Amino acid sequence: MQKGTVSEFKRRFDNHKRDILICKKILDREQYWRRILPVSAIRLQVADLALFRMGQGGGSGDALERVVTSRIKSNIEFYSSPEIVEYYAGKEGVTACERYAFDKCARPGDAILDIGVGGGRTTGYLAPNAGRYVGLDYSQEMVVAAQAKYPELQFRCADASDLSFLADGSFDVAVFSFNGIDSIPTDADRSACLREVGRVLRAGGRFVFSSHNARNTGLWPVKSCYSPEPGSVSRSVGPSISNSLPAIIASCLKVPAIRRRAELGLFAVTSKAFYLGHGYIIDPSQGRVIRMFVSTPRYIARELNKAGLELIETLGCHYPDKVPDLLTFYYYYIAVKR
């Protein structure tokens, strides 16, 4: 992508209020969000955001919780459903961003804890050189799928916020990939997870994880594709770029991967989390509705610090490409135990 095009994107997305309106107009014209998205959920998020912006509460999302709870599947139910287990069990390989982070943090012979292992996507990359490898997931169905693929390795069904069955300082590296930490349902459990990771890591141990970007607008014209190199995913520029932002958006929405990010972006910008820089949003995932945490690097650094971990590097999900923050879907973080 040309440097001038990136600069134009930065300029156009500086004023996010204007861009949000443009996105909504395009989505409405295409009748996309009315057909695909749970519209009542968006309206409730907007209402909750309005209360928050007017200083009349809404900060906790209580109104949203009361009305939408019946429509939101618990995350554990979602990730235990047969179709989702099959989807994740079929995934193999790591992204370019993950490859960089794993290669930097995991040394031959290290004890590696792979949290939120799912169907074992990262196992094939992390386990071969590990002195000890343990994969965890809170979905028993996911654990069964991963164990079937790697019967010689150790997998266990466990909640990431309670690792009491693991000894203090027993791992060199902990991994929580694919934004798995964002599926933890409460702030308290999320904080407990980070404390537990810090506890099971040895001094100087490394923690690699990813988290969705609270300020993501979801409209970067890039689609994922598998690289010829085994175990790696590369990215290529998708649709052609014009000087018209509405034309860019309309073109991007024809690409499934971009449409998915647009969907999440619309949910993000209609929530208070977009403005606070952290919080839970409603994620219309795989045709269902689940809760998902979103954050910013600054917030993540504070979270890690409270758990005795220090953030040492942040990578955009499009690594090695340089992408504006407002167009970064999620970040990968590398932290070290102090």
KAJO-V547819 format. One record per pair of residues at least 6 apart in sequence whose C-alpha atoms are under 8 Angstrom apart, sorted by sequence separation. I is the first residue (numbers start at 1). J is the second residue. D is the distance in whole Angstrom. If there is no record, write none. Layout:
I|J|D, I|J|D
This chain:
13|19|6, 27|33|6, 28|34|7, 33|39|7, 51|57|6, 52|58|5, 78|84|7, 79|85|7, 106|112|8, 117|123|8, 127|133|6, 137|143|6, 147|153|7, 184|190|6, 226|232|7, 227|233|5, 242|248|6, 252|258|6, 253|259|5, 268|274|6, 273|279|5, 283|289|6, 284|290|7, 304|310|6, 305|311|8, 316|322|8, 12|19|7, 51|58|5, 52|59|5, 126|133|8, 136|143|7, 147|154|8, 226|233|4, 227|234|5, 241|248|6, 252|259|7, 272|279|8, 273|280|7, 282|289|7, 283|290|5, 304|311|7, 316|323|7, 50|58|8, 51|59|8, 147|155|6, 225|233|6, 226|234|6, 240|248|8, 273|281|7, 282|290|6, 283|291|6, 49|58|7, 114|123|8, 146|155|7, 181|190|7, 224|233|7, 225|234|6, 226|235|8, 253|262|7, 282|291|5, 283|292|6, 301|310|7, 48|58|5, 49|59|8, 197|207|8, 224|234|6, 225|235|6, 271|281|7, 281|291|6, 282|292|6, 301|311|6, 318|328|7, 48|59|8, 224|235|5, 225|236|7, 240|251|8, 280|291|6, 281|292|5, 317|328|7, 123|135|8, 143|155|6, 223|235|6, 224|236|7, 239|251|6, 280|292|5, 281|293|6, 316|328|6, 317|329|7, 48|61|6, 143|156|6, 222|235|7, 223|236|6, 239|252|6, 268|281|6, 280|293|4, 281|294|7, 316|329|8, 317|330|6, 112|126|8, 143|157|6, 222|236|6, 223|237|7, 238|252|8, 267|281|7, 279|293|6, 280|294|6, 316|330|6, 317|331|5, 48|63|7, 112|127|8, 222|237|5, 223|238|6, 267|282|7, 278|293|7, 279|294|6, 316|331|5, 317|332|7, 48|64|6, 221|237|6, 222|238|5, 239|255|8, 267|283|7, 278|294|5, 279|295|7, 315|331|6, 316|332|6, 140|157|5, 221|238|6, 222|239|8, 238|255|8, 277|294|8, 278|295|4, 297|314|7, 314|331|7, 315|332|5, 112|130|7, 117|135|6, 139|157|6, 221|239|6, 277|295|5, 278|296|7, 314|332|6, 315|333|6, 45|64|7, 110|129|8, 111|130|6, 112|131|8, 114|133|7, 116|135|8, 117|136|6, 118|137|6, 134|153|7, 135|154|6, 136|155|6, 137|156|7, 138|157|5, 139|158|8, 264|283|7, 277|296|6, 314|333|5, 44|64|6, 106|126|8, 109|129|6, 110|130|5, 111|131|5, 112|132|6, 113|133|6, 114|134|6, 115|135|6, 116|136|6, 117|137|6, 133|153|7, 134|154|5, 135|155|5, 136|156|5, 137|157|5, 138|158|5, 264|284|7, 313|333|6, 314|334|6, 108|129|5, 109|130|5, 110|131|5, 111|132|4, 112|133|5, 113|134|5, 114|135|5, 115|136|5, 116|137|5, 118|139|8, 133|154|7, 134|155|6, 135|156|6, 136|157|6, 137|158|6, 138|159|5, 263|284|8, 273|294|7, 278|299|7, 312|333|8, 313|334|5, 107|129|8, 108|130|6, 109|131|4, 110|132|7, 111|133|6, 112|134|6, 113|135|6, 114|136|6, 115|137|6, 116|138|7, 134|156|8, 136|158|6, 137|159|7, 138|160|7, 273|295|8, 277|299|7, 311|333|7, 312|334|6, 313|335|7, 107|130|8, 108|131|7, 109|132|7, 113|136|8, 119|142|5, 137|160|8, 174|197|7, 311|334|6, 312|335|5, 102|126|8, 106|130|8, 118|142|5, 119|143|7, 136|160|8, 311|335|4, 312|336|7, 117|142|8, 118|143|7, 120|145|8, 310|335|5, 311|336|7, 117|143|8, 119|145|5, 120|146|5, 309|335|6, 310|336|5, 41|68|7, 94|121|7, 119|146|5, 174|201|7, 309|336|6, 310|337|6, 91|119|7, 92|120|8, 93|121|6, 94|122|6, 118|146|7, 161|189|5, 173|201|7, 181|209|8, 309|337|5, 310|338|7, 89|118|7, 90|119|7, 91|120|8, 92|121|5, 93|122|6, 117|146|8, 120|149|7, 161|190|7, 171|200|6, 172|201|6, 181|210|7, 182|211|6, 308|337|6, 309|338|6, 88|118|6, 89|119|4, 91|121|5, 92|122|7, 120|150|8, 161|191|8, 162|192|7, 169|199|6, 170|200|5, 171|201|5, 172|202|6, 179|209|7, 180|210|7, 181|211|7, 182|212|7, 219|249|7, 308|338|6, 88|119|5, 89|120|7, 90|121|8, 93|124|7, 94|125|7, 161|192|5, 162|193|7, 168|199|5, 169|200|4, 170|201|6, 171|202|6, 174|205|8, 176|207|8, 177|208|7, 178|209|8, 179|210|5, 180|211|8, 221|252|6, 304|335|8, 88|120|8, 89|121|7, 92|124|8, 93|125|7, 161|193|4, 164|196|8, 168|200|4, 169|201|5, 170|202|6, 172|204|8, 173|205|6, 174|206|6, 175|207|6, 176|208|6, 177|209|5, 178|210|6, 179|211|5, 220|252|8, 223|255|8, 85|118|8, 88|121|7, 160|193|5, 161|194|8, 163|196|6, 167|200|6, 168|201|7, 169|202|4, 172|205|5, 173|206|5, 174|207|5, 175|208|5, 176|209|5, 177|210|6, 178|211|8, 179|212|6, 219|252|7, 224|257|8, 85|119|7, 162|196|7, 166|200|7, 168|202|8, 169|203|7, 171|205|7, 172|206|6, 173|207|6, 174|208|6, 175|209|6, 176|210|7, 223|257|6, 297|331|8, 161|196|7, 173|208|8, 223|258|7, 160|196|8, 222|258|7, 221|258|7, 220|258|7, 219|258|7, 218|258|7, 219|261|6, 218|261|4, 219|262|6, 116|160|8, 217|261|8, 218|262|5, 115|160|7, 217|262|7, 218|263|7, 218|264|6, 219|265|7, 217|264|8, 218|265|4, 217|265|4, 218|266|8, 216|265|6, 217|266|7, 217|268|7, 216|268|7, 217|269|7, 89|142|8, 215|268|7, 216|269|8, 214|268|7, 215|269|8, 85|141|7, 89|145|6, 85|142|6, 89|146|7, 113|171|7, 216|274|8, 80|139|6, 111|170|7, 112|171|6, 115|174|7, 117|176|8, 214|273|6, 215|274|5, 79|139|6, 80|140|7, 85|145|7, 111|171|5, 112|172|6, 113|173|6, 114|174|6, 115|175|6, 116|176|6, 117|177|8, 214|274|5, 215|275|8, 80|141|6, 110|171|7, 111|172|5, 112|173|5, 113|174|5, 114|175|5, 115|176|5, 116|177|7, 76|138|7, 80|142|7, 110|172|6, 111|173|6, 112|174|6, 113|175|6, 114|176|6, 115|177|8, 215|277|7, 76|139|6, 79|142|8, 110|173|7, 112|175|8, 214|277|6, 116|180|6, 214|278|6, 116|181|8, 214|279|8, 106|172|8, 106|173|6, 105|173|7, 261|329|7, 214|294|5, 215|295|8, 212|293|7, 213|294|6, 214|295|5, 215|296|7, 211|293|8, 212|294|5, 213|295|5, 214|296|6, 211|294|7, 212|295|6, 213|296|6, 235|318|8, 211|295|7, 212|296|8, 105|206|6, 105|208|8, 102|208|8, 125|231|7, 185|291|7, 101|208|7, 124|231|8, 185|292|8, 220|327|6, 75|183|7, 183|291|7, 184|292|8, 218|326|8, 219|327|6, 220|328|8, 75|184|8, 183|292|5, 184|293|8, 194|303|8, 198|307|6, 216|325|7, 217|326|6, 218|327|6, 75|185|8, 182|292|5, 183|293|7, 194|304|7, 198|308|6, 215|325|7, 216|326|5, 217|327|6, 218|328|7, 182|293|5, 198|309|7, 215|326|6, 216|327|5, 217|328|8, 218|329|6, 182|294|7, 191|303|7, 195|307|5, 216|328|6, 217|329|8, 194|307|6, 195|308|7, 216|329|6, 216|330|8, 213|328|7, 191|307|8, 213|329|6, 212|329|6, 213|330|5, 212|330|4, 213|331|7, 211|330|6, 212|331|6, 210|330|7, 211|331|6, 210|331|5, 211|332|7, 210|332|4, 209|332|6, 210|333|6, 208|332|7, 209|333|5, 208|333|6, 209|334|7, 207|333|8, 208|334|5, 207|334|6, 208|335|7, 206|334|7, 207|335|5, 206|335|6, 207|336|6, 206|336|5, 207|337|8, 205|336|6, 206|337|6, 204|336|6, 205|337|5, 99|232|7, 204|337|5, 203|337|6, 204|338|6, 202|337|7, 203|338|6, 95|231|8, 96|232|6, 201|337|7, 93|230|7, 94|231|5, 95|232|5, 96|233|6, 93|231|4, 94|232|5, 95|233|4, 96|234|6, 92|231|7, 93|232|5, 94|233|6, 95|234|7, 198|337|6, 93|233|7, 179|330|8, 78|290|8, 59|272|7, 73|288|7, 75|290|6, 72|288|8, 73|289|6, 74|290|7, 75|291|7, 72|289|5, 73|290|6, 74|291|8, 71|289|7, 72|290|5, 97|315|7, 72|291|7, 97|316|8, 26|246|7, 52|272|7, 97|317|6, 49|270|7, 97|318|7, 45|267|8, 49|271|6, 97|319|5, 23|246|8, 26|249|7, 48|271|7, 49|272|5, 96|319|7, 97|320|7, 22|246|7, 26|250|7, 46|270|5, 48|272|8, 96|320|7, 42|267|6, 45|270|6, 46|271|6, 23|249|7, 37|263|7, 45|271|5, 45|272|8, 42|270|7, 33|263|8, 12|245|8, 101|334|7, 98|332|8, 97|332|7, 1|237|7, 5|241|8, 41|282|7, 24|266|8, 23|266|8, 20|266|8, 38|284|7, 37|284|7, 20|269|7, 36|287|8, 38|289|8, 13|326|7, 10|324|6, 9|324|8, 6|323|8, 6|324|8
